[in-house]
Each structure stands twice: as structure tokens, then as C-alpha cells.
């Protein structure tokens, strides 16, 4: 069972992400939070396999949250799910310890596949954004 905490400040999106993962037999959503500070406490207490977080949230951004989790709970893998398709955000997220960066407009079925890949030790980054980020760093 892949244990997941979800941090998302938009209640509709938070509920949708949790519902999507609950449909999958190999996921257990052990915590949800509507800001950036509460999920850090949940990660400390629950020790999930994966933290799924938005970037822009009140009290603590997803990138700040990723850095704190990476430093204090390094076995919890971090996946950013966001609307920000910007190479700079991707680079900052990866520098903070995120191993996944997915866009909210991606097909829903890709979420579970990406989280399984991350749980298995891989990375999951939106391919077009990754190519764009690569192109902007190699010029």
C-alpha cells in the first residue's frame, strides 16, 4: 500500500485528488491539508511514502514544504501538482527535493501512474515542461 498525504489549498481540487487516489486499490490517502503548514506536521506524524503538494498555498509554499520534508523526513518522496508550467518553478521544486512535477491539466489517469513510478524510486515530470526547462538551462 502506498501511503499518501495531499496538500492543496483549493478544496475542490483537494477532494478530487483524494477521490482519484482512493479509487486505486494500492493507495491509502492518510492525510489531507488545505495549507502548507499542516501537512508538514502530518508527514512527521504519519511518515507517508509520498507527499503530493501544490506550489502556491497559504502559510508555507509547496517548495518550502518540500525542502522541510526532504531535510527532516527524507524517505517521503515529494510530488508537486500545480498549474504553473514554468521551468523556473520546476528547477526550484527539484532543488528543494521534489522528484515529481505534474500539471493539473494532465489526464487524471496519469496521477496514479506517476505516483507509482515515484514510489518505485523514479521521477515523474511533465515531459513538455522538462524539455522546456532543459532547453532554457542549456542555452
C-alpha positions as CSV (number, residue, x, y, z in Angstrom):
1,X,0.0,0.0,0.0
2,X,1.3,3.4,-1.0
3,X,0.6,5.9,1.8
4,X,-0.1,9.5,0.6
5,X,-0.6,12.9,2.2
6,X,-2.1,15.6,0.0
7,X,-1.6,19.4,0.4
8,X,-3.8,21.6,-1.7
9,X,-5.5,24.9,-0.8
10,X,-8.4,24.6,-3.2
11,X,-10.9,22.3,-1.6
12,X,-12.4,21.1,-4.8
13,X,-9.0,20.0,-6.2
14,X,-8.0,18.6,-2.8
15,X,-11.2,16.4,-2.8
16,X,-10.7,15.4,-6.4
17,X,-7.1,14.3,-5.9
18,X,-8.1,12.3,-2.8
19,X,-11.0,10.7,-4.5
20,X,-8.9,9.7,-7.6
21,X,-6.4,8.0,-5.4
22,X,-9.0,6.3,-3.3
23,X,-10.3,4.6,-6.4
24,X,-6.9,2.8,-6.8
25,X,-6.5,-0.3,-4.7
26,X,-2.8,0.3,-3.9
27,X,-3.1,3.8,-2.5
28,X,-4.1,4.9,1.0
29,X,-4.7,8.7,1.5
30,X,-3.6,9.0,5.1
31,X,-3.8,12.8,5.4
32,X,-5.1,15.9,3.6
33,X,-4.5,19.6,4.3
34,X,-5.6,22.9,2.9
35,X,-2.5,24.9,3.5
36,X,1.3,24.4,3.5
37,X,2.0,24.2,7.2
38,X,-0.4,21.4,8.4
39,X,0.9,18.7,6.0
40,X,4.4,19.1,7.5
41,X,3.0,18.0,10.9
42,X,1.1,15.2,9.2
43,X,4.2,14.0,7.4
44,X,6.2,14.0,10.7
45,X,3.4,12.0,12.4
46,X,2.3,9.7,9.7
47,X,5.5,9.1,7.8
48,X,3.8,8.6,4.4
49,X,5.6,7.3,1.3
50,X,4.6,10.3,-0.8
51,X,3.6,13.9,-0.2
52,X,1.5,15.4,-3.1
53,X,1.5,19.2,-2.8
54,X,0.5,22.3,-4.7
55,X,3.1,25.1,-5.0
56,X,1.1,28.2,-4.0
57,X,-0.6,27.8,-0.6
58,X,-1.1,29.9,2.5
59,X,1.4,29.7,5.4
60,X,4.0,27.7,3.5
61,X,4.6,27.2,-0.2
62,X,4.9,23.7,-1.7
63,X,8.5,24.4,-2.5
64,X,9.2,25.4,1.1
65,X,7.3,22.4,2.3
66,X,9.3,20.1,0.0
67,X,12.6,21.5,1.4
68,X,11.4,20.9,5.1
69,X,10.2,17.4,4.3
70,X,13.4,16.5,2.4
71,X,15.5,17.7,5.3
72,X,13.6,16.0,8.1
73,X,11.7,13.0,6.5
74,X,13.9,12.1,3.6
75,X,12.2,8.8,2.8
76,X,8.9,10.7,2.0
77,X,9.0,11.4,-1.7
78,X,7.6,14.7,-2.9
79,X,5.4,15.3,-6.0
80,X,4.3,18.8,-6.9
81,X,0.9,19.0,-8.7
82,X,0.4,22.6,-10.0
83,X,-0.9,24.9,-12.7
84,X,2.5,26.5,-13.0
85,X,4.1,25.2,-16.2
86,X,7.2,27.3,-15.8
87,X,10.8,25.9,-16.0
88,X,11.9,28.1,-13.0
89,X,9.3,26.6,-10.7
90,X,10.3,23.1,-11.9
91,X,14.0,23.8,-11.2
92,X,13.2,25.3,-7.7
93,X,11.0,22.3,-6.9
94,X,13.7,19.8,-7.8
95,X,16.3,21.7,-5.9
96,X,14.0,21.5,-2.8
97,X,13.8,17.8,-3.2
98,X,10.7,17.1,-5.3
99,X,11.0,14.0,-7.5
100,X,7.8,14.7,-9.4
101,X,6.3,17.7,-11.0
102,X,2.9,17.3,-12.7
103,X,0.4,19.7,-14.2
104,X,-3.2,19.9,-13.0
105,X,-4.4,19.8,-16.6
106,X,-2.8,16.4,-17.2
107,X,-5.2,13.4,-17.7
108,X,-6.4,12.1,-14.4
109,X,-5.1,8.5,-15.0
110,X,-1.6,9.8,-15.2
111,X,-1.6,10.8,-11.5
112,X,-1.7,7.2,-10.1
113,X,0.9,6.0,-12.7
114,X,3.2,8.9,-11.8
115,X,2.9,8.3,-8.1
116,X,3.6,4.5,-8.6
117,X,6.8,5.5,-10.6
118,X,7.9,7.8,-7.8
119,X,7.2,5.2,-5.1
120,X,9.4,2.8,-7.1
121,X,12.3,5.2,-6.9
122,X,11.8,7.0,-10.2
123,X,10.9,10.5,-11.2
124,X,7.7,11.9,-12.8
125,X,8.0,15.2,-14.6
126,X,5.7,16.6,-17.2
127,X,7.6,15.8,-20.4
128,X,7.0,19.1,-22.2
129,X,7.9,21.2,-19.2
130,X,11.0,19.1,-18.6
131,X,12.1,19.6,-22.3
132,X,11.5,23.3,-22.0
133,X,13.4,23.5,-18.7
134,X,16.3,21.6,-20.2
135,X,16.4,23.9,-23.3
136,X,16.4,27.0,-21.1
137,X,19.4,25.8,-19.0
138,X,21.5,24.6,-21.9
139,X,21.5,27.8,-23.9
